């Protein structure tokens, strides 16, 4: 009979920070639009580390390192994941669009949003995913500058997830669709 023992930290074969920095990163950018909770931001950093995300843009009121709560939940991921602060999400999007060859998607419930399970990213294109404020979501001005909106299908009474949970769900899905070769084992 096979055992299913929990792996020790040594058995996880984690790479050190300098090795991680040299790894090829996923062609995915995260844009955090006025996230009010530093704990959520730190959690998103950890998820970004797990999926080797290229960069996080912290915009507006979003907490930036070395915020104590952010560092508490990031567990060092602010050192492994590249990040940059921008005061205006809209100005950042305009700049990214000028560079070209990037598709920008707001993670939001809109009239024409695409269900996450139906989203088919083009693996040759860089993707920017925008996550919004815990109360107000992604700002309408930012949605208007996006190439589209992606919605996580939900079936309960609340129709909302915590922003860090949303980031985990969406990043796993997009990473699996763009960077994993054998989808049958997922």
C-alpha positions in Angstrom: 0.0 0.0 0.0 1.3 3.4 -0.9 1.9 5.9 1.8 0.7 9.5 1.5 3.0 11.1 4.0 3.4 14.9 4.1 6.6 16.1 2.5 9.2 17.8 4.6 10.4 21.2 3.6 13.7 19.7 2.3 11.7 17.2 0.1 9.9 20.1 -1.7 13.1 21.0 -3.6 12.6 24.8 -3.2 15.0 27.0 -5.1 16.9 29.7 -3.4 16.3 33.4 -4.1 19.2 33.9 -6.5 18.2 30.8 -8.5 14.6 31.9 -8.6 15.5 35.4 -9.9 17.3 33.7 -12.9 14.3 31.4 -13.8 12.3 32.2 -16.9 9.1 33.9 -15.7 5.5 33.5 -16.9 4.5 36.2 -19.4 1.9 37.4 -16.9 1.7 40.8 -15.2 -0.5 41.5 -12.2 -2.0 45.0 -11.7 -3.5 45.7 -8.3 -5.9 48.6 -8.6 -6.5 50.3 -5.2 -6.3 47.1 -3.0 -6.9 48.4 0.5 -5.7 45.4 2.6 -2.0 45.0 2.9 -2.6 41.4 3.9 -4.3 40.7 0.6 -1.4 42.3 -1.2 1.0 40.1 0.6 -1.0 37.0 -0.2 -1.0 37.9 -3.9 2.8 38.3 -3.8 3.0 34.7 -2.5 0.7 33.4 -5.2 2.7 35.4 -7.8 5.9 33.7 -6.6 4.3 30.3 -6.8 3.5 30.8 -10.5 6.7 32.7 -11.4 4.7 35.8 -12.4 6.9 38.4 -14.3 5.9 41.5 -12.3 3.3 43.1 -10.0 2.2 46.7 -10.4 0.9 48.2 -7.2 -1.4 51.1 -8.1 -3.2 53.9 -6.2 -3.8 53.2 -2.5 -2.4 49.6 -2.8 0.1 49.0 0.0 3.8 48.7 -1.0 6.7 47.0 0.8 7.9 47.4 3.5 4.4 47.6 4.9 4.4 45.3 8.0 1.1 43.5 7.2 2.1 43.0 3.6 5.5 41.5 4.6 3.8 39.3 7.2 1.6 37.6 4.6 4.1 37.7 1.7 6.6 35.6 3.6 9.5 36.9 1.6 7.9 37.0 -1.8 8.4 40.7 -2.1 12.1 39.8 -2.6 11.5 37.2 -5.3 8.7 38.9 -7.3 9.5 42.0 -9.2 7.2 44.9 -8.4 6.7 48.6 -9.1 4.4 51.2 -7.7 2.3 53.5 -9.9 0.0 56.2 -8.7 -2.5 55.8 -11.6 -3.7 52.4 -13.0 -5.2 54.2 -16.0 -1.8 55.8 -16.9 -0.1 52.5 -16.5 -2.5 50.8 -18.9 -2.0 53.5 -21.5 1.7 53.0 -21.2 1.5 49.2 -21.5 -0.8 49.6 -24.6 1.8 51.8 -26.3 4.3 49.1 -25.9 2.0 46.7 -27.8 1.8 42.9 -27.8 0.0 42.7 -24.5 -3.6 41.8 -23.7 -5.1 43.5 -20.7 -8.0 41.9 -18.8 -9.9 43.2 -15.8 -11.0 40.5 -13.4 -14.5 41.8 -12.9 -18.2 41.0 -13.5 -19.3 43.1 -16.4 -22.0 43.0 -19.1 -19.7 41.3 -21.5 -17.3 39.5 -19.2 -16.0 36.1 -20.3 -16.3 33.2 -17.9 -12.8 32.1 -16.7 -13.4 28.5 -17.8 -14.1 29.8 -21.4 -11.0 32.1 -21.5 -8.5 30.9 -24.0 -5.3 33.0 -23.7 -2.9 33.1 -26.6 0.3 31.7 -25.3 2.5 33.9 -27.4 1.1 37.1 -25.9 1.9 38.7 -22.6 -1.2 39.0 -20.4 -1.9 41.6 -17.8 -4.5 40.8 -15.2 -6.1 43.5 -13.1 -7.6 42.9 -9.7 -9.6 45.6 -8.0 -10.5 47.1 -4.7 -12.2 44.8 -2.1 -15.4 46.8 -2.0 -15.6 48.6 -5.4 -13.8 46.1 -7.6 -11.9 47.3 -10.7 -12.6 51.0 -11.5 -14.8 51.6 -14.5 -12.2 53.8 -16.1 -9.7 50.9 -15.9 -12.3 48.4 -17.3 -12.8 50.8 -20.2 -9.0 50.7 -21.0 -8.9 46.8 -20.8 -9.1 44.5 -23.8 -11.8 42.5 -21.9 -13.1 41.3 -18.6 -12.9 37.8 -17.1 -15.3 36.6 -14.5 -14.9 33.7 -12.2 -18.2 31.7 -12.3 -19.9 31.6 -8.9 -23.0 29.8 -7.8 -23.7 31.0 -4.2 -25.5 34.0 -2.8 -22.5 36.4 -2.5 -21.1 36.6 -6.1 -17.8 37.8 -4.9 -14.5 36.3 -3.7 -11.8 37.8 -1.5 -9.4 39.5 -3.9 -6.5 37.3 -2.9 -8.6 34.2 -3.4 -9.6 35.6 -6.9 -6.0 36.1 -7.7 -5.2 32.5 -6.8 -8.0 31.0 -8.8 -7.3 33.1 -11.9 -3.5 32.7 -11.8 -3.7 29.0 -11.5 -6.1 28.8 -14.4 -4.2 31.1 -16.7 -0.8 29.6 -15.7 -2.2 26.1 -16.4 -3.5 27.1 -19.8 -0.3 28.9 -20.9 2.6 27.1 -19.2 1.7 23.5 -18.4 2.2 20.9 -21.2 0.0 18.1 -20.0 -3.4 19.4 -19.0 -4.8 15.8 -18.6 -2.9 15.5 -15.3 -4.3 18.7 -13.8 
